[in-house]
Amino acid sequence: MSARNARERDRGTATVFACVGVVVLLLVTGVGVHLGSAVLARQRAETGADLAALAGAAVLLRGVAAACAAATQVARANQVELRSCAADGLDLLVEVSAEVAGGTGVGGSAIGRARAGPVQRAGVSG
């Protein structure tokens, strides 16, 4: 077999390998973007839940309706949706959801939960 025949048989091989490499790179990039979007949505949900619970707990003595209204307002301001709001004694419990952004076509939402109320000082006599 001559060197010329071997070269002719190998023509186009580099192009095929390059195309496969580009496809793999695009897939890895897409997965990375989606994972990043999911992490950001989770952070947004947790932060939104914390802030909504604090805002609601601040006015809980006015009633559960007022507390949940305040929590809803703060949740909307943080681009999350308030899914549930309930009082447990002097604590307010909230659950919010944040949509996973991105053009990957794979949807979903992240859930954040928080509890806020007065600080209880254990072991302090007064």
C-alpha positions in Angstrom: 0.0 0.0 0.0 1.4 3.3 -1.0 1.4 6.5 1.1 -0.8 8.2 -1.5 -3.5 5.5 -1.1 -3.5 5.8 2.7 -3.9 9.6 2.4 -6.8 9.3 0.1 -8.5 6.9 2.4 -8.1 9.2 5.4 -9.6 12.3 3.6 -12.5 13.7 5.6 -11.6 11.9 8.8 -10.5 15.1 10.6 -13.8 16.8 9.6 -15.9 14.0 11.1 -13.9 14.1 14.3 -14.1 17.9 14.5 -17.9 17.8 14.0 -18.3 15.2 16.7 -16.1 17.3 19.0 -18.2 20.4 18.4 -21.4 18.5 19.1 -20.0 17.1 22.4 -18.8 20.6 23.4 -22.3 22.1 22.7 -24.0 19.4 24.7 -21.7 19.9 27.7 -22.2 23.7 27.4 -26.0 23.2 27.4 -25.9 21.0 30.4 -23.7 23.5 32.2 -26.0 26.4 31.4 -29.1 24.5 32.7 -27.3 23.4 35.9 -26.3 27.0 36.4 -29.9 28.2 35.9 -31.1 25.6 38.4 -28.6 26.7 41.0 -29.5 30.4 40.6 -33.3 29.5 40.8 -32.6 27.6 44.1 -30.7 30.6 45.5 -33.5 33.0 44.4 -36.1 30.7 46.0 -34.2 30.4 49.3 -33.5 34.2 49.5 -37.1 35.0 48.5 -38.5 32.7 51.2 -36.2 34.1 53.9 -37.2 37.7 53.1 -40.9 36.9 52.7 -41.0 35.1 56.1 -39.2 38.0 57.8 -41.5 40.6 56.3 -44.6 38.6 57.2 -43.3 37.9 60.8 -42.8 41.6 61.3 -46.5 42.2 61.0 -47.9 38.8 62.3 -49.4 40.4 65.4 -51.8 42.2 63.1 -53.1 38.9 61.9 -52.2 36.0 59.6 -53.9 37.8 56.6 -51.7 40.9 57.1 -48.6 38.7 57.5 -49.3 36.7 54.4 -50.1 39.9 52.4 -46.7 41.3 53.4 -45.0 38.0 52.6 -46.7 37.9 49.1 -45.6 41.5 48.4 -42.0 40.7 49.2 -42.0 37.4 47.4 -43.3 39.2 44.2 -40.6 41.8 44.6 -38.0 39.0 44.6 -39.5 37.3 41.5 -40.7 34.2 43.4 -44.3 32.9 43.9 -45.7 32.4 47.3 -47.1 28.9 47.5 -48.1 28.7 51.1 -48.2 30.9 54.2 -49.2 29.8 57.7 -48.7 30.9 61.3 -47.4 28.5 63.9 -47.7 30.5 67.2 -45.6 33.6 66.7 -43.7 32.1 63.8 -44.6 32.5 60.1 -43.9 29.6 57.8 -43.7 30.3 54.0 -43.0 28.3 50.9 -42.1 29.9 47.6 -41.2 28.7 44.1 -38.8 30.2 41.5 -38.9 29.2 37.9 -35.7 27.8 36.3 -34.8 30.3 33.6 -33.0 29.4 30.4 -33.7 28.5 26.8 -32.9 24.8 27.2 -36.5 23.8 26.9 -36.3 21.9 30.2 -38.5 23.7 32.7 -38.9 23.3 36.4 -39.0 25.3 39.5 -37.0 25.5 42.7 -38.7 25.5 46.1 -37.6 27.6 49.1 -39.0 27.3 52.6 -38.4 29.6 55.6 -39.6 30.1 59.1 -39.4 33.5 60.9 -40.5 34.7 64.3 -39.2 36.2 67.5 -35.9 35.2 68.9 -36.1 32.8 71.8 -33.4 33.1 74.3 -32.6 29.8 75.8 -31.1 29.7 79.2 -31.4 33.4 79.9 -33.3 34.3 83.1 -34.7 37.7 83.4 
